[in-house]
Amino acid sequence: MIFVFTILAGLASALGGLRDSDTRLEQRELTGLLAGQVIEFFDGSKSTFLNSGRYRYTYTDDGPVWEGTYVLGDNSQVCINFDNGSGRCDVFVKDGTRAILITAEGVRFPVRNISVAAD
């Protein structure tokens, strides 16, 4: 029950970071955007969404890798369950042609590049 409340609270905060120009994505659109892709942000960090449902995050190419699994939902929601037991739910939206990650805290991270992930 606490986990469900945490997810809902995080989603409410992330959606609070929405702008009028943002378009939320349904699960099918979100899957098309993220599954099997490497999402690179302007700070150089990368989120990898493997087709298998596995997830990897690196802040730098030579830095540590945080691994886990991901679940894509409706309303642009992306939930990550890390192998270390922690987790988070954020949202991806489209602002025009640019994809944007909005964290549970409402912080926006525009996507710099999307490329195919090497399984």
DSSP file with accessible surface (Angstrom, degrees, kcal/mol):
  #  RESIDUE AA STRUCTURE BP1 BP2  ACC     N-H-->O    O-->H-N    N-H-->O    O-->H-N    TCO  KAPPA ALPHA  PHI   PSI    X-CA   Y-CA   Z-CA
    1    1 A M     >        0   0  190      0, 0.0     4,-2.1     0, 0.0     5,-0.2   0.000 360.0 360.0 360.0 -40.5    0.0    0.0    0.0
    2    2 A I  H  >  +     0   0  137      1,-0.2     4,-2.6     2,-0.2     5,-0.2   0.912 360.0  53.6 -64.2 -39.9    2.8    2.4    0.8
    3    3 A F  H  > S+     0   0  112      1,-0.2     4,-2.4     2,-0.2    -1,-0.2   0.926 108.5  49.5 -61.0 -43.0    4.5    1.6   -2.6
    4    4 A V  H  > S+     0   0   78      1,-0.2     4,-2.6     2,-0.2    -1,-0.2   0.931 111.2  49.1 -62.8 -44.0    1.2    2.5   -4.4
    5    5 A F  H  X S+     0   0  146     -4,-2.1     4,-2.7     1,-0.2     5,-0.2   0.922 110.3  51.4 -61.7 -41.5    0.9    5.8   -2.5
    6    6 A T  H  X S+     0   0   83     -4,-2.6     4,-2.5     2,-0.2    -2,-0.2   0.917 110.6  48.5 -61.8 -43.6    4.5    6.6   -3.3
    7    7 A I  H  X S+     0   0   36     -4,-2.4     4,-2.6     2,-0.2     5,-0.2   0.949 113.4  46.6 -62.2 -46.6    3.9    6.0   -7.0
    8    8 A L  H  X S+     0   0  103     -4,-2.6     4,-2.3     1,-0.2    -2,-0.2   0.912 113.0  48.9 -65.2 -39.9    0.8    8.1   -7.0
    9    9 A A  H  X S+     0   0   42     -4,-2.7     4,-2.1    -5,-0.2    -1,-0.2   0.922 112.4  48.9 -65.5 -41.5    2.4   11.0   -5.1
   10   10 A G  H  X S+     0   0   13     -4,-2.5     4,-2.6    -5,-0.2    -2,-0.2   0.915 111.1  49.7 -64.4 -40.8    5.4   10.9   -7.5
   11   11 A L  H  X S+     0   0   25     -4,-2.6     4,-2.8     1,-0.2     5,-0.2   0.926 108.9  52.1 -65.3 -41.5    3.2   10.9  -10.6
   12   12 A A  H  X S+     0   0   65     -4,-2.3     4,-1.2     1,-0.2    -1,-0.2   0.922 111.8  46.7 -61.7 -41.3    1.2   13.9   -9.2
   13   13 A S  H  X S+     0   0   64     -4,-2.1     4,-0.5     2,-0.2    -1,-0.2   0.929 112.9  48.6 -65.9 -45.3    4.4   15.8   -8.7
   14   14 A A  H >< S+     0   0    0     -4,-2.6     3,-1.7     1,-0.2    -2,-0.2   0.927 109.9  51.1 -61.6 -43.5    5.8   15.0  -12.1
   15   15 A L  H >< S+     0   0   37     -4,-2.8     3,-1.6     1,-0.3    -1,-0.2   0.788  99.1  66.6 -67.3 -22.2    2.5   15.9  -13.8
   16   16 A G  H 3< S+     0   0   67     -4,-1.2    -1,-0.3     1,-0.3    -2,-0.2   0.720  94.2  60.3 -67.0 -18.9    2.8   19.2  -11.8
   17   17 A G  T << S+     0   0   16     -3,-1.7    -1,-0.3    -4,-0.5    -2,-0.2   0.389  81.8 118.8 -87.2   2.5    5.8   19.9  -14.0
   18   18 A L    <   -     0   0   43     -3,-1.6     2,-0.3    -4,-0.1    -3,-0.0  -0.394  50.5-152.6 -69.7 147.9    3.7   19.7  -17.2
   19   19 A R    >   -     0   0  144     -2,-0.1     3,-1.8     1,-0.1    -2,-0.0  -0.791  30.3-108.0-113.0 162.2    3.4   22.8  -19.5
   20   20 A D  T 3  S+     0   0  177     -2,-0.3    -1,-0.1     1,-0.3    -2,-0.0   0.800 119.9  56.4 -59.1 -28.5    0.6   23.7  -21.8
   21   21 A S  T 3  S+     0   0   62     74,-0.1    75,-0.6     2,-0.1    -1,-0.3   0.550  87.6 102.5 -82.6  -6.2    2.8   22.8  -24.8
   22   22 A D  E <   -A   95   0A  20     -3,-1.8     2,-0.5    73,-0.2    73,-0.2  -0.533  57.5-154.0 -80.8 143.5    3.4   19.2  -23.5
   23   23 A T  E     -A   94   0A  79     71,-2.8    71,-2.2    -2,-0.2     2,-0.2  -0.978  12.7-138.8-116.0 121.9    1.6   16.2  -24.9
   24   24 A R  E     -A   93   0A 104     -2,-0.5     2,-0.4    69,-0.2    69,-0.1  -0.485  20.0-132.7 -74.6 152.6    1.2   13.2  -22.6
   25   25 A L        -     0   0   10     67,-0.6    51,-2.6    -2,-0.2    52,-0.2  -0.871   5.3-134.0-111.8 138.4    1.7    9.8  -24.3
   26   26 A E     >  -     0   0   93     -2,-0.4     4,-2.7    49,-0.2     3,-0.3  -0.393  41.3 -94.9 -77.9 167.8   -0.4    6.7  -24.1
   27   27 A Q  H  > S+     0   0   91      1,-0.2     4,-2.8     2,-0.2     5,-0.2   0.873 124.6  52.7 -55.7 -42.3    1.3    3.4  -23.4
   28   28 A R  H  > S+     0   0  195      1,-0.2     4,-2.1     2,-0.2    -1,-0.2   0.932 113.1  43.9 -61.3 -44.1    1.6    2.4  -27.1
   29   29 A E  H  > S+     0   0   80     -3,-0.3     4,-1.8     2,-0.2    -2,-0.2   0.902 113.6  50.9 -67.6 -40.4    3.2    5.8  -28.0
   30   30 A L  H  X S+     0   0    0     -4,-2.7     4,-2.6     2,-0.2     5,-0.4   0.909 109.0  51.2 -64.6 -40.5    5.5    5.6  -24.9
   31   31 A T  H  X S+     0   0   57     -4,-2.8     4,-1.7    -5,-0.2    -2,-0.2   0.926 109.4  50.7 -62.3 -43.7    6.6    2.0  -25.9
   32   32 A G  H  < S+     0   0   61     -4,-2.1    -1,-0.2    -5,-0.2    -2,-0.2   0.858 114.4  44.7 -62.5 -33.5    7.4    3.2  -29.4
   33   33 A L  H  < S+     0   0   26     -4,-1.8    -2,-0.2    -5,-0.1    -1,-0.2   0.903 129.3  18.1 -76.2 -41.3    9.5    6.1  -28.0
   34   34 A L  H >< S+     0   0    0     -4,-2.6     3,-2.0    -5,-0.1    15,-0.4   0.833  89.3 100.4-107.0 -40.3   11.4    4.2  -25.4
   35   35 A A  T 3< S+     0   0   19     -4,-1.7    15,-0.2    -5,-0.4    16,-0.2  -0.312 101.3   5.8 -61.8 126.6   11.5    0.4  -25.8
   36   36 A G  T 3  S+     0   0    5     13,-2.5    81,-2.8     1,-0.3     2,-0.3   0.646 111.5 114.4  79.0  17.5   14.7   -0.8  -27.4
   37   37 A Q  E <   -BC  49 116A  43     -3,-2.0    12,-2.7    12,-0.9     2,-0.5  -0.834  62.4-137.1-123.8 156.1   16.2    2.7  -27.2
   38   38 A V  E     -BC  48 115A  23     77,-3.4    77,-2.1    -2,-0.3     2,-0.6  -0.961  22.3-155.7-106.4 122.8   19.0    4.6  -25.5
   39   39 A I  E     -BC  47 114A   1      8,-3.6     8,-2.6    -2,-0.5     2,-0.5  -0.905   8.8-163.8-103.0 116.7   17.8    8.0  -24.4
   40   40 A E  E     -BC  46 113A  42     73,-3.0    72,-2.8    -2,-0.6    73,-1.8  -0.884   3.4-155.1-105.9 131.5   20.7   10.5  -24.0
   41   41 A F  E >   - C   0 111A   6      4,-2.6     3,-2.0    -2,-0.5    70,-0.2  -0.561  32.0-104.1 -99.8 166.2   20.2   13.7  -22.1
   42   42 A F  T 3  S+     0   0  111     68,-0.9    69,-0.1     1,-0.3    -1,-0.1   0.726 118.4  61.6 -65.5 -20.6   22.0   17.0  -22.5
   43   43 A D  T 3  S-     0   0   66      2,-0.1    -1,-0.3     1,-0.0     3,-0.1   0.451 120.5-106.7 -83.3   1.1   24.1   16.4  -19.3
   44   44 A G  S <  S+     0   0   25     -3,-2.0    -2,-0.1     1,-0.3    17,-0.1   0.306  77.1 133.7  93.5  -9.8   25.6   13.3  -21.0
   45   45 A S        -     0   0    3     15,-0.1    -4,-2.6    -5,-0.1     2,-0.4  -0.364  40.2-152.5 -73.2 156.7   23.6   10.8  -18.9
   46   46 A K  E     -BD  40  58A  48     12,-2.8    12,-2.2    -6,-0.2     2,-0.5  -0.998  13.7-161.1-137.3 136.1   21.9    7.9  -20.7
   47   47 A S  E     -BD  39  57A   4     -8,-2.6    -8,-3.6    -2,-0.4     2,-0.5  -0.973  14.1-159.7-112.3 125.9   18.8    5.7  -19.9
   48   48 A T  E     -BD  38  56A  20      8,-3.3     8,-2.0    -2,-0.5     2,-0.7  -0.941   6.5-168.9-111.8 123.1   18.7    2.4  -21.8
   49   49 A F  E     -BD  37  55A   3    -12,-2.7   -13,-2.5    -2,-0.5   -12,-0.9  -0.880  15.0-158.1-110.5  94.0   15.3    0.7  -22.1
   50   50 A L    >   -     0   0    7      4,-2.2     3,-2.1    -2,-0.7    20,-0.1  -0.407  26.0-119.8 -73.2 150.4   16.0   -2.8  -23.5
   51   51 A N  T 3  S+     0   0  104      1,-0.3    -1,-0.1   -16,-0.2   -16,-0.1   0.764 111.5  67.3 -59.0 -23.9   13.2   -4.7  -25.2
   52   52 A S  T 3  S-     0   0   92      2,-0.1    -1,-0.3     1,-0.1     3,-0.1   0.548 121.2-104.2 -73.9  -8.3   13.5   -7.3  -22.5
   53   53 A G  S <  S+     0   0   20     -3,-2.1    17,-2.2     1,-0.4     2,-0.2   0.388  80.2 132.7  95.3  -1.6   12.1   -4.9  -19.9
   54   54 A R  E     - E   0  69A  70     15,-0.2    -4,-2.2    13,-0.0    -1,-0.4  -0.530  40.1-156.4 -81.8 153.1   15.6   -4.3  -18.4
   55   55 A Y  E     -DE  49  68A  15     13,-2.8    13,-2.1    -6,-0.2     2,-0.4  -0.970  10.7-173.9-132.3 142.8   16.8   -0.8  -17.7
   56   56 A R  E     -DE  48  67A  87     -8,-2.0    -8,-3.3    -2,-0.4     2,-0.4  -0.999   2.1-170.0-136.0 140.8   20.2    0.7  -17.3
   57   57 A Y  E     +DE  47  66A  58      9,-2.2     9,-2.6    -2,-0.4     2,-0.4  -0.997   6.2 176.1-131.1 132.7   21.2    4.3  -16.3
   58   58 A T  E     -DE  46  65A  20    -12,-2.2   -12,-2.8    -2,-0.4     7,-0.1  -0.997  22.2-161.4-132.5 138.5   24.7    5.8  -16.5
   59   59 A Y  S    S+     0   0  122      5,-0.5     2,-0.3    -2,-0.4    -1,-0.1   0.822  88.6  14.0 -82.9 -36.2   25.7    9.4  -15.7
   60   60 A T  S >  S-     0   0   59      4,-0.3     3,-1.5   -15,-0.1    -1,-0.3  -0.963  81.9-114.8-133.7 155.1   28.9    9.0  -17.7
   61   61 A D  T 3  S+     0   0  121     -2,-0.3    -1,-0.1     1,-0.3   -17,-0.0   0.829 118.6  38.5 -59.0 -31.9   30.0    6.4  -20.2
   62   62 A D  T 3  S+     0   0  150     -3,-0.0    -1,-0.3    -4,-0.0     3,-0.1   0.328 102.9  94.4-101.5   8.5   32.8    5.2  -17.9
   63   63 A G  S <  S-     0   0   21     -3,-1.5     0, 0.0     1,-0.2     0, 0.0  -0.218  87.4 -64.2 -90.4-176.5   30.8    5.6  -14.6
   64   64 A P        -     0   0   89      0, 0.0    -5,-0.5     0, 0.0     2,-0.5  -0.249  47.0-131.3 -66.6 157.1   28.8    3.1  -12.6
   65   65 A V  E     -E   58   0A  70     -7,-0.1     2,-0.6    -3,-0.1    -7,-0.2  -0.948   8.6-153.4-113.9 128.2   25.7    1.5  -14.1
   66   66 A W  E     -E   57   0A 108     -9,-2.6    -9,-2.2    -2,-0.5     2,-0.3  -0.900  23.7-169.0 -98.6 123.6   22.4    1.4  -12.2
   67   67 A E  E     +E   56   0A  78     -2,-0.6    16,-3.0   -11,-0.2    17,-0.4  -0.805  23.4 113.9-118.7 156.3   20.3   -1.5  -13.4
   68   68 A G  E     -EF  55  82A   0    -13,-2.1   -13,-2.8    14,-0.3     2,-0.3  -0.909  55.7 -70.7-178.7-152.9   16.8   -2.6  -13.0
   69   69 A T  E     -EF  54  81A  54     12,-2.3    12,-2.6   -15,-0.3     2,-0.3  -0.878  35.6-146.9-126.0 159.5   13.5   -3.2  -14.8
   70   70 A Y  E     - F   0  80A  25    -17,-2.2     2,-0.4    -2,-0.3    10,-0.2  -0.930   6.3-161.6-129.5 154.7   11.0   -0.7  -16.2
   71   71 A V  E     - F   0  79A  87      8,-2.2     8,-2.6    -2,-0.3     2,-0.5  -0.999  11.6-151.1-132.6 128.9    7.2   -0.6  -16.7
   72   72 A L  E     + F   0  78A  11     -2,-0.4     6,-0.2     6,-0.2     2,-0.2  -0.884  23.2 175.7-102.7 129.7    5.6    1.8  -19.2
   73   73 A G        -     0   0   18      4,-3.1     3,-0.4    -2,-0.5   -43,-0.1  -0.561  34.0 -76.0-121.1-174.6    2.1    2.9  -18.3
   74   74 A D  S >  S+     0   0   91      1,-0.2     3,-1.3    -2,-0.2    -1,-0.2  -0.290 106.5  42.8 -74.7 168.9   -0.6    5.2  -19.6
   75   75 A N  T 3  S-     0   0   67      1,-0.2    -1,-0.2   -51,-0.1   -49,-0.2   0.826 131.8 -69.6  61.9  30.0   -0.4    9.0  -19.0
   76   76 A S  T 3  S+     0   0    0    -51,-2.6    16,-1.8    -3,-0.4    -1,-0.2   0.564  87.7 158.3  72.2   9.4    3.3    9.0  -19.9
   77   77 A Q  E <   - G   0  91A  37     -3,-1.3    -4,-3.1    14,-0.2     2,-0.4  -0.496  20.6-177.1 -77.9 133.7    4.3    7.2  -16.8
   78   78 A V  E     -FG  72  90A   4     12,-2.9    12,-2.7    -2,-0.2     2,-0.5  -0.993   6.1-167.5-126.3 118.8    7.6    5.3  -16.6
   79   79 A a  E     -FG  71  89A  17     -8,-2.6    -8,-2.2    -2,-0.4     2,-0.5  -0.934   1.6-163.1-112.4 132.4    8.4    3.3  -13.4
   80   80 A I  E     -FG  70  88A   4      8,-3.2     8,-2.2    -2,-0.5     2,-0.6  -0.948   6.0-165.4-113.2 130.4   11.9    1.9  -12.7
   81   81 A N  E     -FG  69  87A  59    -12,-2.6   -12,-2.3    -2,-0.5     6,-0.2  -0.954  20.5-147.6-113.6 106.5   12.5   -0.7  -10.1
   82   82 A F  E >   -F   68   0A  32      4,-2.4     3,-2.1    -2,-0.6   -14,-0.3  -0.426  19.9-119.8 -76.5 150.9   16.2   -0.8   -9.5
   83   83 A D  T 3  S+     0   0   99    -16,-3.0   -15,-0.1     1,-0.3    -1,-0.1   0.738 111.5  65.1 -61.1 -22.2   18.0   -4.1   -8.6
   84   84 A N  T 3  S-     0   0  116    -17,-0.4    -1,-0.3     2,-0.1     3,-0.1   0.416 122.6-101.6 -83.0   2.7   19.1   -2.5   -5.3
   85   85 A G  S <  S+     0   0   73     -3,-2.1    -2,-0.1     1,-0.4     2,-0.1   0.279  87.0 113.4  99.2 -11.3   15.4   -2.3   -4.1
   86   86 A S        -     0   0   60     -5,-0.1    -4,-2.4     2,-0.0    -1,-0.4  -0.422  41.2-179.7 -87.5 168.2   14.8    1.4   -4.8
   87   87 A G  E     -G   81   0A  41     -6,-0.2     2,-0.3    -2,-0.1    -6,-0.2  -0.984  13.4-167.6-160.2 167.2   12.5    2.7   -7.4
   88   88 A R  E     -G   80   0A  93     -8,-2.2    -8,-3.2    -2,-0.3     2,-0.4  -0.986  12.3-146.1-157.1 154.5   11.0    5.8   -9.1
   89   89 A a  E     +G   79   0A  10     -2,-0.3   -10,-0.2   -10,-0.3     2,-0.2  -0.998  27.4 159.8-127.3 128.4    8.2    6.8  -11.4
   90   90 A D  E     -G   78   0A  11    -12,-2.7   -12,-2.9    -2,-0.4     2,-0.3  -0.685  30.1-119.8-128.9-177.2    8.6    9.7  -13.8
   91   91 A V  E     -GH  77 102A   0     11,-2.3    11,-3.3   -14,-0.2     2,-0.4  -0.973   7.9-151.6-131.2 148.1    6.9   10.8  -17.0
   92   92 A F  E     + H   0 101A   4    -16,-1.8   -67,-0.6    -2,-0.3     2,-0.3  -0.977  24.3 173.5-111.5 132.6    8.0   11.3  -20.6
   93   93 A V  E     -AH  24 100A   0      7,-2.6     7,-2.7    -2,-0.4     2,-0.5  -0.844  29.5-120.5-128.2 168.5    6.1   13.9  -22.7
   94   94 A K  E     -AH  23  99A  66    -71,-2.2   -71,-2.8    -2,-0.3     2,-0.5  -0.945  16.5-170.7-109.2 132.9    6.5   15.4  -26.1
   95   95 A D  E >  S-AH  22  98A  46      3,-3.1     3,-1.7    -2,-0.5     2,-0.4  -0.913  74.0 -51.8-118.3  95.4    6.9   19.2  -26.4
   96   96 A G  T 3  S-     0   0   61    -75,-0.6   -73,-0.1    -2,-0.5     0, 0.0  -0.595 122.0 -23.9  69.5-122.3    6.6   19.7  -30.2
   97   97 A T  T 3  S+     0   0  139     -2,-0.4     2,-0.4    -3,-0.1    -1,-0.3   0.541 120.6  94.6 -96.2  -8.3    9.1   17.2  -31.6
   98   98 A R  E <   -H   95   0A 107     -3,-1.7    -3,-3.1    12,-0.0     2,-0.3  -0.706  67.5-138.8 -91.3 133.7   11.3   17.0  -28.5
   99   99 A A  E     -H   94   0A   7     -2,-0.4    12,-2.8    -5,-0.2     2,-0.4  -0.673  21.7-165.9 -83.7 142.9   10.9   14.3  -25.8
  100  100 A I  E     -HI  93 110A   8     -7,-2.7    -7,-2.6    -2,-0.3     2,-0.5  -0.999  14.5-145.5-134.5 132.4   11.2   15.5  -22.2
  101  101 A L  E     -HI  92 109A  20      8,-2.6     8,-3.2    -2,-0.4     2,-0.5  -0.854  13.6-164.4 -92.2 130.5   11.6   13.5  -19.0
  102  102 A I  E     -HI  91 108A   0    -11,-3.3   -11,-2.3    -2,-0.5     6,-0.2  -0.979  15.4-140.9-115.6 118.0    9.8   15.1  -16.0
  103  103 A T    >   -     0   0    8      4,-2.8     3,-2.4    -2,-0.5   -86,-0.2  -0.206  29.7 -99.2 -72.4 169.2   11.0   13.6  -12.7
  104  104 A A  T 3  S+     0   0   16      1,-0.3    -1,-0.1     2,-0.1   -89,-0.1   0.760 126.8  56.4 -59.2 -23.5    8.8   12.9   -9.8
  105  105 A E  T 3  S-     0   0  134      2,-0.1    -1,-0.3   -92,-0.1   -91,-0.1   0.449 122.4-107.2 -87.2  -2.7   10.0   16.2   -8.3
  106  106 A G    <   +     0   0   22     -3,-2.4     2,-0.3     1,-0.3    -2,-0.1   0.537  70.0 146.1  89.5   8.2    8.8   18.1  -11.5
  107  107 A V        -     0   0   75      1,-0.0    -4,-2.8     2,-0.0     2,-0.4  -0.625  41.7-136.7 -81.3 135.6   12.3   18.7  -12.9
  108  108 A R  E     -I  102   0A  42     -2,-0.3    -6,-0.2    -6,-0.2    -1,-0.0  -0.790  19.9-175.8 -99.6 133.1   12.5   18.7  -16.7
  109  109 A F  E     -I  101   0A  74     -8,-3.2    -8,-2.6    -2,-0.4     2,-0.1  -0.921  18.0-145.9-126.6 102.8   15.2   17.0  -18.7
  110  110 A P  E     -I  100   0A  51      0, 0.0   -68,-0.9     0, 0.0     2,-0.4  -0.395  22.2-116.2 -65.9 145.9   15.0   17.5  -22.4
  111  111 A V  E     -C   41   0A   7    -12,-2.8   -70,-0.2   -70,-0.2   -12,-0.2  -0.703  24.6-170.6 -85.8 129.1   16.2   14.5  -24.5
  112  112 A R  E     -     0   0A 143    -72,-2.8     2,-0.3    -2,-0.4   -71,-0.2   0.860  67.4  -3.7 -83.4 -42.6   19.3   15.2  -26.7
  113  113 A N  E     -C   40   0A  79    -73,-1.8   -73,-3.0     2,-0.0     2,-0.4  -0.997  52.1-154.0-154.5 148.0   19.3   12.1  -28.7
  114  114 A I  E     +C   39   0A  58     -2,-0.3     2,-0.3   -75,-0.2   -75,-0.2  -0.997  24.8 167.4-126.1 127.6   17.6    8.7  -29.1
  115  115 A S  E     -C   38   0A  51    -77,-2.1   -77,-3.4    -2,-0.4     2,-0.2  -0.922  42.2 -85.7-135.8 163.7   19.4    5.7  -30.6
  116  116 A V  E     -C   37   0A 117     -2,-0.3   -79,-0.3   -79,-0.2     2,-0.2  -0.483  44.7-126.2 -72.2 132.8   18.8    2.0  -30.9
  117  117 A A        -     0   0   10    -81,-2.8     2,-0.8    -2,-0.2   -66,-0.1  -0.557  13.7-126.9 -79.3 141.7   20.0    0.0  -27.9
  118  118 A A              0   0   90     -2,-0.2    -1,-0.1     1,-0.1   -68,-0.0  -0.819 360.0 360.0 -87.3 110.5   22.3   -2.9  -28.3
  119  119 A D              0   0  129     -2,-0.8    -1,-0.1   -83,-0.1   -69,-0.0   0.526 360.0 360.0 -71.8 360.0   20.7   -5.8  -26.6
